[in-house]
Amino acid sequence: PIESQYKGRISLTDQLERKYPGKIRAIFRKAQKKIGDTATYEDLARAMNDIGEEEGLDGFHFNRDRVRRWFIDQGGKEKSPKPKPLLTPELKERRKKWALEMLQMLEDGAILVYIDEKWFWTTSYRRKRKVLPMIEGEDPDDILDAPRARSRRNMTKAMFMGAVANPCPEHGFDGKISLHRVASETEYKQVTYNSNFTDSAELNEQLKGQGWYDLVEEDMSLGELRTALAEKYYLDESISNRIVLRHQIRFLTDEGKKHKATFEIEDEDPVPSLEDLQAFHEYSLRVRYVKGDKRVVDINCDSKFMLEKMPEVGQAIRDNYDWVPWETPIHLVLDNAGGHGTEEAIAEYTRILEEDYNVICHHQCPRSPETNMLDLGVWMALQNVVERLHFRQRHEVNALCRTVDQAWEALDPVKLENVYRRFKKVLKLIVKAKGDNTLVESNRGKFFREPSNNHVIIVNNRFLMRPFRVESKFLMQYRSDKVTPLEFEGTFFDGIDGTSWKSPPTH
């Protein structure tokens, strides 16, 4: 077999890299052009072997794991296949001009605030579940069930509009300015019943079923039962005061037709005994809303909503920047999505913000989500917190909204600081790319390890085939026939023999 001649401490990949410098990368590129960049590692390995055979490369043999390890060692990343926005030459010029203006404002010490809207979900499907196979003797009840949903297409979601800025710890400002649910308050038009007792999925199932039976005592009234339920299940007062006990009776009419009648137990009416509840399973708890009760419903982020909320955002900006004199303008960056209202509405709330709060609006260029802090990383960080906090919670929109509010309070200001630093780098990358977005996706503030490519690291005439840990800011690389220093973000590499360089090596 081909592998047998390469036994030892140096892998086949490294041997091929030394024998055919740069060939692995070149053949990988050809394989991607042949079968696409979404192909599996196994398909890529097969295509690379065919190309290597066509080019007459001796010993060129890859399998799935070998391609995967090489890809990761080269700093490869698996990214979403979603295409980038198409940018015309005119739009590139606009983006470059806009980025230069923002950089100049930052250099002049201007205060920038960023506002945007986002759909929050109970899960984003970004993370993979970790499933450990069950072995003999394990209790199935100890295994976490797979999540389920009524509809995989129409998952529970809610839209929020948020405003953030760079935190200022010296002034006690954490960077979080405001978060508004895109919704409005309305009234129930008729009597309505539901089973939304609590956000906890487990506790809610107990209340919908028979888990509350053990609270029933002799001669207990519904009012006393409500108090006991609120204490045990931590129910909000607005929920516990609306709980009713409904009793359904099914019977046949004189004509032989099936019929169902529902009765309710009122506040001071006695609750059936535990024996009756267990004997007749027609009793159930419900939350009753009568005509005129308030509720919150989702709406569109349209002109009416923006005209109502933007003055509140302006006031929140001034409240959070209370150390900034009113005469100093604060700049608000927002996109120009059509859902933000008509041109007349945009002009109106822009005027209100400037005249009443000295907040100047700056609209982003089209197809440029990376030029807003929220789209650049804040929303993703917040969604991650939402998913963590919403574990074992009900997939109901109001429960999700309460989790979003909790996640907003729990969001670490360090996340905002990191995204703000990345935002400044994105502006420079847009200018460097002459308005294009090619550099933004590949290097928007993340510090990547330098790919080894056809380079082999040499120290004291010894090959260091794989970098491990880094401790200095310079990296010695062997490229063709010369050794060159390379600036590197992080620390320097350990040697194969376990040695570590604490200072930059010399030529």
Secondary structure, DSSP 8 states (H G I E B T S, - for coil): -GGGGG-SSS-HHHHHHHHSTTHHHHHHHHHHHHH-TTS-HHHHHHHHHHHHHHTT-TT----HHHHHHHHHHTT-------------HHHHHHHHHHHHHHHHHHHTT-EEEEEEEEEEES--S-S--------TT--GGGS------S-SSS--EEEEEEEEE--BGGGTB-SEEEEEESEEEEE-SS-EEE----SBHHHHHHHHTTTTGGG--TT-BHHHHHHHHHHHHT--HHHHTTEEEEEEEEEE-TTS-EEEEEEEE-TTSB---HHHHHH-TTEEEEEEE-TT-EEEEE----HHHHHHHHHHHHHHHHHHTTTS-TTS-EEEEE---GGG--HHHHHHHHHHHHHHH-EEEEE--TT-GGGSHIIIIIHHHHHHHHHHHTTTB---HHHHHHHHHHHHHH--HHHHHHHHHHHHHHHHHHHHTTT-SHHHHH-SS-------TT-BEEETTEEE-S-----SSEEEEEETTEEEEEE-SS---B-TTS-B-SS----
